[in-house]
Amino acid sequence: MKLPELKNPSKYTGLYIVDFGDFSSTGFTAQEVAQLVESEKYKDCKVYKIHNAYPDGKLDIKGVRKEIFQLESGMFFYSCDQISATKDYKNLVALAVKMAPPCQSKIELSKYEDGKYVTAYIYPAEYEDEVSRWLIEGDYKTKGQAEGGNIAVQRYYDSKVEIIETHQLFAVDTNQSRTGVELIGHLKVALQR
């Protein structure tokens, strides 16, 4: 796979490279990659995420399973009482107000049948690294147990929880995603941005 020379490599961190076999292109957003891998025509493409870009143009990339673009992941912060759970929920919402999250996501404050509570933060699975970094940079802490991942999301959905409160979060999108004809019409352009 031959990659183009990047004039401003740092702006490509967090974006994707798609190898279509006979050509590749650099600089797709997660939403654009999701559209491509869901299509029959591009189902065999290979996807790489740019984790770091250096001033000399070198890139740290990692292969990404295409299935990840169809999954949700999450972080679940458990509490034994509603007061602690509500505090966790409000602190997470406050963090999102202070520092925009890396992707569109949702926060739910829920109660399990056994009287336990959870603050659930659910987001597209392809943003796992960015969400972890966001929570660390935002110094988000709780006192109870925590778990994460896409299996935890499915377990949460399968449980009989009572949703007490919910909040939808939106990211500040610095790279506008393209769709349909606009996206497909530019696939052979080596640099998407």
Secondary structure per residue as TSV (DSSP state, phi and psi in degrees):
chain	resnum	aa	ss	phi	psi
A	1	M	-	360.0	122.7
A	2	K	-	-99.6	126.1
A	3	L	-	-103.2	146.9
A	4	P	-	-74.7	160.5
A	5	E	-	-73.2	133.3
A	6	L	-	-99.9	126.7
A	7	K	S	-75.4	-37.5
A	8	N	S	-131.2	77.7
A	9	P	G	-56.3	-35.6
A	10	S	G	-61.9	-26.5
A	11	K	G	-73.6	-7.4
A	12	Y	G	-96.3	-7.5
A	13	T	T	-61.3	128.9
A	14	G	T	92.3	-10.4
A	15	L	-	-92.4	-178.2
A	16	Y	E	-125.6	152.8
A	17	I	E	-109.5	134.6
A	18	V	E	-118.7	125.0
A	19	D	E	-100.7	111.5
A	20	F	-	-89.8	0.6
A	21	G	S	105.3	-67.7
A	22	D	S	-91.3	-8.8
A	23	F	-	-157.9	163.9
A	24	S	E	-134.8	162.8
A	25	S	E	-144.1	145.8
A	26	T	E	-118.5	137.2
A	27	G	E	109.0	26.3
A	28	F	E	-81.8	148.4
A	29	T	-	-83.1	166.3
A	30	A	H	-60.9	-39.6
A	31	Q	H	-65.0	-37.5
A	32	E	H	-67.6	-42.7
A	33	V	H	-62.7	-41.5
A	34	A	H	-57.6	-42.4
A	35	Q	H	-63.0	-41.4
A	36	L	H	-67.3	-48.2
A	37	V	H	-70.7	-20.0
A	38	E	H	-81.0	-15.2
A	39	S	S	-83.6	147.4
A	40	E	S	-63.9	-38.7
A	41	K	T	-63.5	-36.1
A	42	Y	T	-111.8	19.3
A	43	K	T	-63.3	-22.1
A	44	D	T	-96.3	4.4
A	45	C	-	-67.4	161.1
A	46	K	E	-110.4	141.7
A	47	V	E	-121.3	137.0
A	48	Y	E	-131.7	137.4
A	49	K	E	-99.1	137.1
A	50	I	E	-87.5	109.6
A	51	H	E	-89.1	-27.3
A	52	N	E	-156.7	145.8
A	53	A	E	-131.5	133.8
A	54	Y	-	-104.3	156.5
A	55	P	T	-55.3	-29.4
A	56	D	T	-81.2	2.7
A	57	G	S	94.4	-6.6
A	58	K	-	-70.6	148.5
A	59	L	E	-127.1	143.1
A	60	D	E	-96.8	114.4
A	61	I	E	-123.5	156.8
A	62	K	E	-141.0	134.9
A	63	G	E	-63.3	143.6
A	64	V	E	-122.5	130.2
A	65	R	-	-65.6	132.5
A	66	K	G	-63.1	-28.2
A	67	E	G	-62.9	-24.6
A	68	I	G	-60.2	-27.6
A	69	F	G	-76.1	-3.6
A	70	Q	G	-110.8	3.9
A	71	L	-	-112.3	156.9
A	72	E	E	-105.7	149.6
A	73	S	E	-124.4	174.5
A	74	G	E	-167.9	165.5
A	75	M	E	-121.3	134.5
A	76	F	E	-125.5	122.1
A	77	F	E	-112.9	111.9
A	78	Y	E	-94.0	148.5
A	79	S	E	-141.6	152.9
A	80	C	S	-90.3	-11.5
A	81	D	S	-138.3	156.8
A	82	Q	H	-69.2	-31.3
A	83	I	H	-63.6	-48.4
A	84	S	H	-64.3	-42.1
A	85	A	H	-63.5	-41.8
A	86	T	H	-64.5	-38.2
A	87	K	H	-63.7	-45.3
A	88	D	H	-58.5	-45.6
A	89	Y	H	-60.1	-51.1
A	90	K	H	-64.6	-36.4
A	91	N	H	-66.1	-36.8
A	92	L	H	-70.0	-41.0
A	93	V	H	-63.0	-42.4
A	94	A	H	-62.1	-39.8
A	95	L	H	-60.3	-43.1
A	96	A	H	-64.9	-31.0
A	97	V	H	-72.5	-40.7
A	98	K	H	-72.1	-43.6
A	99	M	S	-132.4	112.8
A	100	A	-	-55.9	137.7
A	101	P	-	-68.6	164.5
A	102	P	S	-75.1	-9.8
A	103	C	S	-158.9	165.0
A	104	Q	-	-65.0	136.0
A	105	S	E	-159.7	-179.4
A	106	K	E	-141.5	152.7
A	107	I	E	-120.5	133.4
A	108	E	E	-129.3	136.4
A	109	L	E	-101.3	119.0
A	110	S	E	-133.8	158.2
A	111	K	E	-119.7	132.1
A	112	Y	-	-85.2	162.0
A	113	E	T	-58.9	-30.6
A	114	D	T	-83.4	9.9
A	115	G	S	87.7	2.0
A	116	K	-	-87.0	158.1
A	117	Y	E	-122.6	157.0
A	118	V	E	-144.7	141.1
A	119	T	E	-101.9	114.0
A	120	A	E	-104.0	128.0
A	121	Y	E	-115.9	111.8
A	122	I	E	-118.6	134.4
A	123	Y	E	-151.9	166.5
A	124	P	E	-62.5	135.4
A	125	A	G	-60.3	-26.9
A	126	E	G	-68.8	-8.0
A	127	Y	G	-102.0	18.7
A	128	E	H	-53.0	-50.2
A	129	D	H	-64.3	-44.2
A	130	E	H	-65.2	-39.1
A	131	V	H	-66.1	-43.7
A	132	S	H	-58.5	-45.6
A	133	R	H	-62.9	-41.1
A	134	W	H	-61.9	-44.8
A	135	L	H	-65.0	-39.0
A	136	I	H	-68.4	-48.4
A	137	E	H	-63.0	-32.6
A	138	G	T	-82.9	-1.1
A	139	D	T	55.1	40.8
A	140	Y	-	-76.8	125.7
A	141	K	-	-136.2	148.0
A	142	T	-	-133.4	170.6
A	143	K	S	-101.0	-18.9
A	144	G	S	-91.8	-172.1
A	145	Q	-	-71.9	157.1
A	146	A	E	-140.7	151.3
A	147	E	E	-148.0	164.1
A	148	G	E	-151.4	174.1
A	149	G	S	113.9	172.8
A	150	N	H	-76.1	-27.7
A	151	I	H	-68.3	-37.2
A	152	A	H	-64.4	-35.0
A	153	V	H	-64.4	-46.7
A	154	Q	H	-62.7	-40.9
A	155	R	H	-61.8	-40.7
A	156	Y	H	-62.6	-47.4
A	157	Y	H	-63.2	-34.7
A	158	D	H	-76.5	-19.2
A	159	S	S	-76.8	158.1
A	160	K	-	-93.3	86.1
A	161	V	-	-103.9	150.8
A	162	E	E	-103.0	115.1
A	163	I	E	-78.7	119.0
A	164	I	E	-88.4	-41.7
A	165	E	E	-151.9	147.9
A	166	T	E	-141.5	151.0
A	167	H	E	-142.8	127.0
A	168	Q	E	-90.7	134.2
A	169	L	E	-114.1	144.9
A	170	F	-	-125.2	140.7
A	171	A	-	-88.0	157.6
A	172	V	-	-84.5	108.4
A	173	D	-	-89.2	107.1
A	174	T	S	-82.9	-18.5
A	175	N	S	-118.8	102.3
A	176	Q	-	-64.6	123.7
A	177	S	-	-78.5	143.1
A	178	R	-	-102.0	158.7
A	179	T	-	-133.5	166.2
A	180	G	H	49.4	-130.0
A	181	V	H	-59.8	-39.9
A	182	E	H	-61.2	-43.9
A	183	L	H	-67.7	-52.9
A	184	I	H	-62.4	-35.8
A	185	G	T	-67.0	-15.7
A	186	H	T	-114.4	10.5
A	187	L	T	-59.3	-37.2
A	188	K	T	-83.2	1.1
A	189	V	-	-76.3	124.6
A	190	A	S	-61.3	-39.9
A	191	L	B	-113.4	116.5
A	192	Q	-	-77.2	-19.9
A	193	R	-	-137.4	360.0
